[in-house]
């Protein structure tokens, strides 16, 4: 399975952001923010990292041409200006006067090198680079031939001068500028970032171009960042230090908040929500574009029953989403989801999810229908099917697993819950070592194909968990379609193929991020995926 961790930012996995306010009754303000992350740092290479926790750190160390604001709108960052040719195939970017933390200028060469490196890195970042290879001239060929960057002369990313570079596309892409917010488009220096290697990224002395630079890096424990005085907008950076602490236990975070040791916690369990409901401390990230679903390995050789579409459809029909929401008891922070693409992404004329739901929920709860399909597949009370379900130990993940276990009993399925440590979980699921598993994705690009529907194309899956020619055809046609209405219909059809006709995935719920934040923490910026920018934070 392709790597998907970069999108894994939901309350189901949780991160917690904490700031340390000054002692002494608030007489002075702190310039240090303490951030607790819900998992270990896997890499600080912008082209490779695809887990939430690494990406939060990275986006405060590195900057690229654009970033997204709270509403998902594109904001210029290192981009001074850009132009698009009349045929929509050539983008010309002019970059701002910026420096690396060691004082060297950020140049067009750094963008050219960084992008080509990201496009050609290898299977490890196959999902991260799939759109670039699909659209940029020569990129796919360079990847398939395992070219070195010095030989990628025909790849359509070229320097014009020290402040200007161009990107040439195979065809017009309506949302290409939004793709440029992704990590593979980050400038990197050829004297620092080695090809097809990321060990360098965990060194504390790596030059960066963002508001903070590394002071110390221990991926399993903590990362300390300090203000980068060479950052192009350093005058507006209000924090002197960021301390990221690995802390997976939401109970500890809640207790820390209660004790006044934590100012901002975004991994909030039900206790926190219940005790702070209606108070100023409760902070809601809305809109928050995310989903939570069952991932099915339909090519599993260990459990061939999952290759049977009737079994997969029965599982989808047996899920009572309203029942899940009721048991979780988090008010309107968690709602049922009937498709893979959640609310918050534009469709043809309105929200993509709303367009599909208005036409009728993709999946209906139908227990009798599910039982009939299971009997058709050869299962009954006297002949039950055992299926393994892989998840991690966060309480809400275990709660959902146990709810599913009870619901699937009604259709003759004995769901065996396999709880694994989070780092191991990703390795196993990304490597196809599962029968079914929980998964959740938050969107870093607000396009249904780029954020959700395109990531299971063959070229994006390191290990295939399904192989569907009709889905591939629909996605290929959507990639070439320039008519917005026709493109969206193709994407709706692709989602229908995956969710209704073949049930490769079973959508469960979507959610709003619930956090606890002291009113003294000001200036926090975020994207709809709850990715945070900390440089303008102040603590009163």
Residue pairs with C-beta under 8 A, 6 or more apart in sequence:
1 295
1 297
1 429
1 430
1 431
1 432
1 461
1 462
1 463
1 464
1 465
2 126
2 127
2 430
2 455
2 456
2 460
2 461
2 462
3 50
3 124
3 125
3 126
3 127
3 128
3 426
3 430
3 462
4 50
4 127
4 430
4 439
4 441
4 455
5 42
5 50
5 51
5 52
5 426
5 430
6 49
6 50
6 51
6 52
6 55
6 127
6 128
6 183
6 444
7 50
7 52
7 440
7 441
7 442
7 443
7 444
7 451
7 529
8 51
8 52
8 439
8 440
8 441
8 442
9 15
9 52
9 290
9 442
9 529
9 530
9 531
10 288
10 290
10 292
10 440
10 442
10 511
10 513
11 266
11 267
11 268
11 333
11 396
11 511
11 513
11 514
12 292
12 394
12 396
12 397
12 400
12 438
12 440
12 511
13 38
13 39
13 52
13 392
13 394
13 397
13 422
13 440
14 38
14 248
14 250
14 266
14 267
14 268
14 394
15 36
15 37
15 38
15 39
15 52
15 53
15 56
15 266
15 267
16 35
16 36
16 37
16 38
16 247
16 250
16 253
16 262
16 264
16 265
16 266
16 267
17 33
17 35
17 36
17 264
17 265
17 266
17 515
17 524
17 532
18 33
18 34
18 35
18 36
18 245
18 253
18 256
18 261
18 262
18 263
18 264
18 265
19 30
19 32
19 33
19 34
19 35
19 262
19 263
19 264
19 518
19 521
19 537
19 539
20 30
20 32
20 33
20 34
20 243
20 261
20 263
20 539
21 29
21 30
21 263
21 518
21 520
21 539
21 540
22 28
22 29
22 30
22 539
26 520
26 540
29 538
29 539
29 540
30 539
31 238
31 239
31 240
31 241
31 539
32 239
32 240
32 241
32 242
32 243
33 239
33 241
33 242
33 243
33 534
33 537
33 539
34 242
34 243
34 245
34 262
35 56
35 242
35 243
35 244
35 245
35 534
36 244
36 245
36 246
36 247
36 253
36 262
36 265
36 267
37 53
37 56
37 57
37 244
37 245
37 246
37 247
38 52
38 53
38 246
38 247
38 248
38 267
38 394
38 422
39 51
39 52
39 53
39 246
39 248
39 422
39 423
40 53
40 219
40 220
40 246
40 422
40 423
41 53
41 54
41 57
41 202
41 217
41 219
41 220
41 223
41 244
41 246
42 49
42 51
42 53
42 54
42 219
42 423
42 426
43 49
43 54
43 198
43 201
43 202
44 54
44 57
44 58
44 61
44 198
44 201
44 202
44 206
44 214
44 217
44 223
45 193
45 198
45 200
45 201
46 58
46 62
46 64
46 114
46 118
46 183
46 184
46 186
46 188
47 114
47 117
47 118
47 121
47 125
47 128
47 129
47 183
47 184
47 186
47 188
47 193
47 198
48 121
48 124
48 125
48 128
48 183
48 198
48 201
49 55
49 58
49 183
50 125
50 127
50 128
50 183
51 426
52 442
52 531
53 246
55 183
55 531
56 244
56 531
56 532
57 223
57 225
57 244
58 183
59 67
59 210
59 531
59 533
60 210
60 211
60 212
60 225
60 242
60 532
60 533
60 534
60 535
61 208
61 210
61 212
61 213
61 214
61 225
62 186
62 208
62 209
62 210
63 77
63 78
63 186
63 209
63 210
63 211
64 77
64 78
64 180
64 181
64 183
64 185
64 186
64 187
65 76
65 77
65 78
65 79
65 82
65 93
65 95
65 111
65 180
65 181
65 185
66 74
66 75
66 76
66 77
66 79
66 177
66 178
66 180
66 181
67 74
67 75
67 77
67 181
67 527
67 533
68 74
68 75
68 178
68 181
68 444
68 446
68 527
68 528
68 529
69 75
69 525
69 527
70 525
70 526
70 527
70 528
71 287
71 528
72 287
72 289
72 344
72 446
72 527
72 528
74 177
74 178
74 181
78 95
78 96
78 98
78 106
78 187
78 209
78 232
79 93
79 94
79 95
79 96
80 94
80 95
80 96
80 163
81 93
81 94
82 91
82 92
82 93
82 94
82 177
83 91
83 92
84 90
84 91
84 92
85 91
85 92
87 172
88 169
88 171
88 172
88 173
89 168
89 169
89 170
89 171
89 172
90 166
90 167
90 168
90 169
91 166
91 167
91 169
91 176
91 177
92 160
92 164
92 165
92 166
93 111
93 164
93 165
93 166
93 167
94 163
94 164
95 106
95 107
95 108
95 111
95 163
95 164
95 165
96 232
97 105
97 232
98 105
98 106
98 209
98 231
98 232
99 105
99 106
99 209
99 230
99 231
99 232
100 106
100 189
100 207
100 208
100 209
100 230
101 207
101 208
101 209
101 213
101 228
101 230
101 231
102 207
102 230
103 230
104 189
104 207
105 162
106 187
106 209
107 162
107 163
107 187
108 159
108 160
108 161
108 162
108 163
108 164
108 165
109 159
109 162
109 190
110 187
110 188
110 189
111 157
111 165
111 185
111 187
112 157
112 158
112 159
112 165
113 149
113 187
113 188
113 189
113 190
113 193
114 184
114 185
114 186
114 187
114 188
114 193
115 132
115 157
115 167
115 184
115 185
116 142
116 149
116 152
116 155
116 157
117 149
117 188
117 193
117 195
118 125
118 128
118 129
118 132
118 183
118 184
118 185
118 186
119 129
119 132
119 133
119 136
119 139
119 142
119 143
119 155
119 157
119 184
120 129
120 139
120 142
120 143
120 146
120 147
120 149
120 152
120 195
120 196
121 129
121 184
121 195
121 196
122 196
123 462
124 462
125 184
126 459
126 460
126 461
126 462
127 455
127 460
128 182
128 183
128 184
129 143
129 184
130 454
130 455
130 457
130 459
130 460
131 179
131 182
131 450
131 454
132 139
132 179
132 184
132 185
133 139
133 140
133 143
133 459
134 140
134 459
134 479
135 169
135 170
135 171
135 173
135 176
135 179
135 479
136 155
136 156
136 157
136 167
136 168
136 169
136 170
137 154
137 155
137 156
137 168
137 169
137 170
138 152
138 154
138 155
138 156
139 155
139 156
141 154
142 151
142 152
142 154
142 155
148 195
149 190
149 195
156 166
156 167
156 168
156 169
157 165
157 166
157 167
157 168
158 165
158 166
158 168
159 165
160 166
167 176
169 176
171 480
171 482
172 482
173 179
174 482
174 484
174 487
175 445
175 447
175 450
178 445
178 446
178 447
178 450
179 185
179 445
179 450
181 444
181 445
182 444
182 445
187 209
189 207
192 200
192 206
192 207
193 200
193 201
194 200
200 206
202 217
202 219
203 214
203 217
204 214
204 215
204 216
204 217
205 214
206 213
206 214
207 213
208 214
208 228
209 228
209 231
209 232
210 228
210 231
211 227
211 228
211 231
211 233
211 234
211 237
211 534
211 535
212 225
212 226
212 227
212 228
212 237
212 239
212 242
212 534
212 535
213 225
213 226
213 227
213 228
214 223
214 224
214 225
215 224
215 225
215 226
215 241
216 222
216 223
216 224
217 223
217 224
220 246
221 245
221 246
222 243
222 244
222 245
222 246
223 243
223 244
224 241
224 242
224 243
224 244
225 241
225 242
225 243
225 244
226 240
226 241
226 242
227 234
227 237
227 239
227 240
227 241
228 234
228 237
231 237
231 535
233 535
236 535
236 536
237 535
237 536
238 523
238 535
238 536
238 537
238 538
239 534
239 535
239 537
242 534
247 253
248 394
248 422
250 267
250 268
250 269
250 272
250 394
250 395
251 269
253 262
253 265
253 267
253 268
254 265
254 268
254 269
254 271
254 272
254 516
256 262
256 265
257 263
257 265
257 272
257 281
257 516
262 516
263 517
263 518
263 520
263 521
263 539
264 283
264 515
264 516
264 517
264 518
264 521
264 524
265 272
265 515
265 516
265 517
266 283
266 285
266 513
266 514
266 515
266 516
266 530
268 514
268 515
268 516
269 395
269 396
270 328
270 329
270 330
272 514
272 516
273 282
273 330
273 331
273 333
273 514
276 282
276 516
277 331
280 519
281 516
281 517
281 518
281 519
282 514
282 515
282 516
283 514
283 515
283 516
283 517
284 333
284 512
284 513
284 514
284 515
285 512
285 513
285 514
285 515
285 526
285 530
286 512
286 513
287 343
287 344
287 512
287 528
288 344
288 442
288 511
288 512
288 513
288 528
288 529
288 530
289 342
289 343
289 344
289 345
289 442
289 443
289 446
289 451
289 528
289 529
290 342
290 440
290 441
290 442
290 443
290 510
290 511
290 529
291 337
291 340
291 341
291 342
291 440
291 441
291 452
291 507
291 509
291 510
292 337
292 400
292 438
292 439
292 440
292 507
292 508
292 509
292 510
292 511
293 337
293 340
293 438
293 439
293 440
293 505
293 506
293 507
293 508
294 315
294 319
294 389
294 404
294 436
294 437
294 438
294 439
294 505
294 506
294 508
295 429
295 434
295 436
295 437
295 438
295 439
295 465
295 505
296 306
296 312
296 315
296 435
296 436
296 465
296 466
296 503
296 504
296 505
296 506
297 303
297 306
297 432
297 434
297 435
297 436
297 465
298 306
298 307
298 312
298 465
298 466
298 502
298 504
299 307
299 432
299 464
299 465
299 466
299 467
300 306
300 307
300 434
300 435
300 465
302 435
303 386
303 387
303 388
303 435
305 311
305 377
305 385
305 387
306 312
306 387
306 435
306 436
308 377
309 502
309 503
310 373
310 374
310 376
310 377
311 373
311 374
311 377
311 379
311 385
312 502
312 503
312 504
312 506
313 370
313 373
313 503
314 369
314 370
314 371
314 373
314 374
314 377
314 411
315 370
315 408
315 411
315 413
315 503
315 506
316 363
316 370
316 499
316 503
316 506
317 363
317 364
317 365
317 366
317 367
317 369
317 370
317 373
318 365
318 367
318 370
318 407
318 408
318 410
318 411
318 413
319 363
319 365
319 404
319 407
319 506
319 508
320 365
320 407
321 336
321 337
321 338
321 365
321 508
321 509
322 336
322 365
323 403
323 407
324 334
324 336
324 400
324 403
324 404
324 508
324 509
325 334
325 335
325 336
325 509
327 399
327 403
328 334
328 396
328 399
328 400
328 509
330 511
330 514
332 512
333 511
333 512
333 514
334 509
334 510
334 511
334 512
335 509
335 510
335 511
336 508
336 509
336 510
337 507
337 508
337 509
337 510
338 356
338 357
338 361
338 362
338 363
338 507
339 353
339 356
339 357
339 362
339 495
339 499
339 507
340 452
340 453
340 495
340 498
340 499
340 505
340 507
341 352
341 353
341 356
341 448
341 451
341 452
341 453
341 495
342 353
342 443
342 510
343 351
343 353
343 354
343 510
344 351
344 353
344 443
344 446
344 528
345 351
345 352
345 353
345 443
345 446
345 447
345 448
345 451
345 452
346 352
346 446
347 353
347 354
347 355
347 356
347 448
347 488
347 492
348 355
348 484
348 485
348 488
348 489
349 355
352 448
352 488
352 491
352 492
355 488
355 492
356 362
356 492
356 495
356 496
362 495
362 496
362 499
362 500
362 507
363 499
363 500
363 506
363 507
367 410
367 411
370 410
370 411
371 410
371 411
371 412
374 380
374 385
374 411
374 412
374 413
379 385
379 411
379 412
379 413
380 412
381 412
383 412
384 412
384 413
384 414
385 412
385 413
385 414
386 413
386 414
386 416
387 408
387 413
387 414
387 415
387 416
387 435
387 436
388 415
388 416
388 418
388 434
388 435
388 436
389 401
389 404
389 405
389 415
389 416
389 417
389 418
389 435
389 436
389 437
389 438
390 418
390 420
390 425
390 428
390 429
390 434
390 435
390 436
390 437
390 438
391 397
391 398
391 400
391 401
391 417
391 418
391 419
391 420
391 425
391 437
391 438
392 419
392 420
392 421
392 422
392 425
392 438
393 419
393 421
393 422
397 438
398 417
398 419
400 438
400 508
401 415
401 417
401 419
401 438
402 417
404 415
405 415
405 417
408 414
408 415
409 415
420 428
425 437
427 433
428 434
429 437
429 439
430 462
430 463
431 462
431 463
432 463
432 464
432 465
441 451
441 452
442 529
442 530
443 451
443 452
443 528
443 529
444 451
444 527
444 529
444 531
445 451
446 528
448 488
448 491
448 495
449 475
449 478
449 479
449 491
453 475
453 491
453 494
453 495
453 498
454 460
454 475
454 479
456 465
456 466
456 471
456 498
456 504
457 471
457 472
457 475
458 464
458 467
458 472
465 504
466 502
466 504
468 497
468 498
468 502
468 504
470 497
471 494
471 497
471 498
471 502
474 490
474 491
474 493
474 494
474 497
475 490
475 494
477 490
478 487
478 490
478 491
478 494
481 487
481 490
498 504
498 505
499 505
499 506
499 507
513 530
517 524
520 539
520 540
521 537
521 538
521 539
522 537
522 538
522 539
522 540
523 536
523 537
523 538
524 532
524 533
524 534
524 536
524 537
525 532
525 533
525 534
525 536
526 532
526 533
